[in-house]
Amino acid sequence: MPNPFNQRVIDEFRANAGQVGGQFEGSRLLLLTTTGARSGARHTNPRQLSARRR
């Protein structure tokens, strides 16, 4: 289970078609879901995308 802050961001992201407010308003976010190798448990975390400079 994600920490309470991340869970609020995840819930808002899913409820608003990928849009969130607060400190992330206007930012590009994605939800990264991974599966534990041994436990098989799924973990979802919000990630902020940034422009990659070359």
C-alpha distances in whole Angstrom, upper triangle without the diagonal:
4,7,9,11,9,8,12,13,11,13,16,16,16,18,21,22,20,22,20,22,22,22,21,24,26,24,23,19,17,14,14,12,12,13,13,17,17,14,14,10,9,7,8,10,13,16,19,22,26,29,30,34,36
4,6,8,6,6,9,10,9,11,14,14,15,17,19,20,18,19,17,19,19,18,18,21,23,20,20,16,15,12,12,11,12,14,14,18,18,16,16,12,10,7,7,7,10,13,16,19,22,26,27,31,33
4,6,5,6,9,10,11,12,14,15,16,18,20,21,19,20,17,18,17,17,17,20,23,21,21,17,17,14,15,15,16,17,17,21,21,19,19,15,14,11,11,9,11,14,17,20,23,27,28,31,34
4,6,5,6,9,10,10,12,14,15,16,18,20,19,18,16,16,15,16,16,19,22,20,21,18,18,15,17,17,18,20,20,24,25,22,22,18,17,14,13,11,12,15,17,21,24,28,29,33,36
4,5,5,7,9,10,11,12,15,16,17,19,16,16,13,13,12,12,12,15,18,17,18,15,15,14,15,17,19,21,21,25,26,24,24,20,18,15,13,10,10,13,14,18,21,24,26,29,33
4,5,5,6,9,10,10,12,14,15,17,14,14,12,13,13,13,12,15,17,15,15,12,12,10,12,13,15,17,18,22,23,21,21,17,15,11,9,7,7,10,12,16,18,22,24,27,30
4,5,5,6,9,10,11,12,14,16,14,15,12,14,14,15,14,16,19,17,17,14,13,11,13,13,15,17,19,22,23,21,20,16,14,11,9,8,9,12,15,18,21,25,27,30,33
4,5,5,6,8,10,10,12,14,13,13,10,11,11,13,12,14,17,16,16,14,14,12,15,16,19,21,22,26,27,25,24,20,17,15,12,11,10,13,15,18,21,25,27,31,34
4,6,5,6,9,10,11,12,10,10,7,9,9,10,9,11,14,12,13,10,11,10,12,14,17,20,22,25,27,25,23,20,17,14,11,9,7,10,11,15,18,21,24,27,30
4,6,5,6,9,10,11,9,10,9,12,13,14,12,14,16,14,13,10,9,7,10,11,14,17,19,23,24,22,20,17,14,12,8,7,7,10,12,15,18,22,24,28,31
4,5,5,6,9,10,10,11,9,12,13,15,14,15,17,16,16,13,12,11,14,14,17,19,22,25,27,24,22,19,16,14,11,11,10,14,15,18,22,25,27,31,34
4,5,5,6,9,8,7,6,8,11,13,11,11,14,14,14,12,12,11,15,16,20,22,25,28,30,27,26,22,19,17,14,13,11,14,14,17,20,23,26,29,33
4,6,5,6,5,5,6,9,12,13,10,11,12,12,11,9,9,8,12,14,17,20,23,26,28,26,24,21,18,16,12,11,9,11,12,14,18,20,23,27,30
4,6,6,6,8,9,12,15,17,14,15,16,15,14,11,10,9,13,13,17,19,22,26,28,25,23,20,17,15,12,12,11,14,15,17,20,23,26,29,32
4,6,8,8,9,12,15,17,15,15,16,16,16,14,14,13,16,17,21,23,26,29,31,28,26,23,20,19,15,16,14,17,18,20,23,26,28,32,35
4,6,5,7,10,13,16,13,12,13,14,14,12,13,13,17,18,22,25,28,31,33,31,28,26,22,21,17,17,14,16,16,18,21,23,26,30,33
4,6,9,12,16,17,14,13,13,14,12,11,11,12,15,17,21,23,27,30,32,30,27,25,21,20,16,16,14,16,16,17,20,22,25,28,31
4,7,10,14,15,11,11,11,10,9,8,8,9,13,15,19,22,25,28,30,28,26,24,20,18,14,14,11,12,12,13,16,18,21,25,28
4,7,11,12,9,8,8,9,9,8,10,12,15,18,21,25,27,31,33,31,29,26,23,20,17,15,12,13,12,13,16,18,22,25,28
4,7,9,6,6,8,8,9,9,11,12,16,18,22,25,27,30,33,31,29,26,22,20,16,14,11,12,11,14,16,19,22,25,29
4,6,6,4,8,9,11,11,14,15,19,21,24,28,30,33,35,33,32,29,25,22,19,17,13,14,13,15,17,20,23,26,30
4,5,5,9,10,13,13,16,17,20,22,25,29,30,34,36,34,33,29,26,23,20,17,14,15,13,16,18,21,24,26,30
4,6,9,9,12,12,15,16,19,22,25,28,29,33,35,33,32,29,26,23,19,16,13,13,11,14,15,18,21,23,27
4,6,5,8,8,11,13,16,19,22,25,27,31,33,31,30,27,24,21,17,14,11,10,8,11,12,15,19,21,25
4,6,9,10,13,15,18,22,25,28,30,34,36,34,33,30,26,23,20,17,13,13,11,13,14,16,20,22,26
4,7,9,13,16,19,22,25,29,31,34,37,35,34,31,28,25,21,18,15,14,11,11,12,14,18,20,23
4,6,10,13,16,19,22,26,28,31,34,32,31,28,25,22,18,15,12,10,7,8,9,11,15,17,21
4,7,11,13,16,19,23,26,28,31,30,28,26,23,20,16,14,10,9,6,5,8,10,13,16,19
4,7,10,13,16,20,22,25,28,27,25,22,19,16,13,10,7,6,5,6,9,12,15,18,21
4,6,10,13,16,19,22,25,24,21,19,16,13,10,8,6,5,7,7,11,14,16,19,22
4,6,10,13,16,19,22,20,18,16,12,10,6,6,5,6,9,10,14,17,19,22,25
4,7,10,13,16,19,18,15,14,10,8,5,5,6,7,10,11,15,17,18,22,24
4,7,10,13,16,14,12,10,7,5,4,7,9,10,14,15,18,21,22,25,28
4,7,9,12,11,9,8,6,5,7,9,12,13,16,17,20,23,23,26,28
4,6,9,8,6,5,4,6,9,12,15,16,20,21,24,26,26,30,31
4,6,5,5,5,6,8,11,13,17,18,22,23,26,28,28,31,33
4,6,6,8,10,11,15,17,20,21,24,25,28,30,29,32,33
4,6,8,11,13,17,19,22,24,27,28,31,33,33,36,37
4,5,9,11,15,17,21,23,26,28,31,34,33,37,38
4,6,10,13,16,20,21,25,26,29,32,32,35,37
4,7,10,13,17,19,23,25,28,31,31,34,36
4,7,10,14,16,20,21,25,27,28,32,33
4,7,10,13,16,18,22,25,25,29,31
4,7,10,13,15,19,22,23,27,29
4,6,10,13,16,19,21,24,27
4,7,10,13,17,18,22,25
4,6,10,13,15,18,21
4,7,10,12,16,19
4,7,9,13,16
4,6,9,13
4,6,10
4,7
4
